[in-house]
Amino acid sequence: MKYYTEDHVWVDVQDEEATIGISEYAAGQLGEITFTELPEEDNCFNIGDRLGEIESEDTSEDIYSPISGSVSAVNEMLADAPDLINESPEDKGWICRMVDFDPADLDDLMDEEAYLEYVDSLE
């Protein structure tokens, strides 16, 4: 199941691993993405810690961790092709994967329906 934050970060939980990225809405707001700073594997993060940064032609945005856990993988393809986030923000453009997280961290996040309502309220 996929969860979202008000900062437009998503978490997709599959078994014991959580994949994290930015939403299609966020990618559209940023414009053409030109660079990504990714977290390092095996680093541990708490909710709200800075995971990395995404830069576009117009702006840059820090990405904050929606859950606490340990980074098990990063999307190495983004180093050479940061525009994958624009092309496929909620699939191929994922940022990192985390393990050792507490499922209770997800309780404060929105499901997809609630997130879409939230985005509608911003426009």
C-alpha positions as CSV (number, residue, x, y, z in Angstrom):
1,M,0.0,0.0,0.0
2,K,1.2,3.5,-0.8
3,Y,1.2,6.3,1.8
4,Y,1.8,10.1,1.3
5,T,3.0,13.1,3.3
6,E,1.9,16.7,3.1
7,D,5.4,17.3,1.7
8,H,4.5,15.1,-1.3
9,V,6.7,12.2,-0.4
10,W,5.3,8.7,-0.9
11,V,6.1,5.4,0.8
12,D,5.2,2.1,-0.8
13,V,5.4,-0.8,1.7
14,Q,6.1,-4.3,0.3
15,D,6.7,-6.9,2.9
16,E,9.6,-5.7,5.1
17,E,10.8,-2.9,2.8
18,A,9.5,0.6,2.1
19,T,10.3,2.4,-1.1
20,I,10.3,6.2,-0.9
21,G,10.0,8.8,-3.6
22,I,8.2,12.1,-4.5
23,S,4.7,12.3,-5.9
24,E,3.7,13.1,-9.4
25,Y,2.3,16.4,-8.2
26,A,5.7,17.3,-6.6
27,A,7.6,16.3,-9.8
28,G,5.3,18.5,-11.8
29,Q,5.7,21.5,-9.5
30,L,9.5,21.2,-9.6
31,G,9.8,21.1,-13.4
32,E,12.6,19.5,-15.2
33,I,14.8,17.7,-12.6
34,T,18.5,18.1,-13.3
35,F,20.2,16.6,-10.2
36,T,19.5,14.4,-7.2
37,E,21.4,14.0,-4.0
38,L,20.6,10.6,-2.6
39,P,21.1,9.2,0.9
40,E,23.9,6.6,1.5
41,E,23.1,3.0,1.9
42,D,23.1,1.7,5.6
43,N,22.5,5.2,6.9
44,C,19.7,5.4,9.5
45,F,17.2,8.2,9.5
46,N,14.4,9.4,11.8
47,I,11.1,10.8,10.6
48,G,11.8,14.4,9.4
49,D,15.5,13.9,8.8
50,R,16.8,15.2,5.5
51,L,17.2,12.3,3.1
52,G,18.6,14.3,0.2
53,E,17.8,17.0,-2.3
54,I,16.2,17.3,-5.8
55,E,17.3,20.2,-8.0
56,S,15.5,21.4,-11.1
57,E,16.2,24.2,-13.6
58,D,14.2,26.6,-11.4
59,T,14.6,25.4,-7.8
60,S,15.8,22.9,-5.3
61,E,13.9,21.0,-2.6
62,D,15.1,18.9,0.3
63,I,13.5,15.5,0.7
64,Y,12.6,14.5,4.3
65,S,12.2,11.0,5.6
66,P,8.5,10.1,6.1
67,I,9.5,7.1,8.3
68,S,12.4,6.1,10.6
69,G,14.6,3.3,9.3
70,S,17.8,2.2,7.6
71,V,18.5,2.8,3.9
72,S,18.8,-0.6,2.2
73,A,19.1,0.7,-1.4
74,V,19.3,3.9,-3.4
75,N,18.2,4.4,-7.0
76,E,21.6,4.6,-8.7
77,M,19.9,5.3,-12.1
78,L,19.1,8.8,-10.8
79,A,22.8,9.8,-10.8
80,D,22.9,9.6,-14.6
81,A,19.2,10.2,-15.3
82,P,17.6,12.4,-12.7
83,D,14.8,13.1,-15.2
84,L,13.5,9.6,-14.4
85,I,11.7,11.4,-11.5
86,N,9.8,13.5,-14.1
87,E,9.1,10.6,-16.4
88,S,8.0,8.1,-13.7
89,P,7.9,9.7,-10.2
90,E,5.9,7.0,-8.5
91,D,7.6,4.0,-10.1
92,K,11.1,4.1,-11.8
93,G,12.0,7.5,-10.2
94,W,12.0,6.2,-6.6
95,I,14.7,7.6,-4.4
96,C,15.6,5.0,-1.8
97,R,14.4,1.9,0.0
98,M,14.3,1.5,3.8
99,V,14.2,-1.5,6.2
100,D,13.9,-1.8,10.0
101,F,11.1,0.7,10.2
102,D,8.2,0.7,12.6
103,P,4.9,0.1,10.8
104,A,3.3,2.6,13.3
105,D,5.2,5.3,11.5
106,L,2.7,4.9,8.6
107,D,-0.3,5.8,10.9
108,D,0.3,9.5,10.5
109,L,0.5,9.4,6.7
110,M,-2.3,9.7,4.1
111,D,-3.6,7.0,1.9
112,E,-3.9,7.7,-1.8
113,E,-7.5,9.0,-1.7
114,A,-6.8,11.4,1.2
115,Y,-3.6,12.6,-0.6
116,L,-5.5,13.3,-3.8
117,E,-8.1,15.3,-1.8
118,Y,-5.2,17.2,-0.2
119,V,-3.7,18.0,-3.5
120,D,-7.1,19.2,-4.8
121,S,-7.3,21.6,-1.9
122,L,-4.0,23.2,-2.9
123,E,-5.2,24.3,-6.3
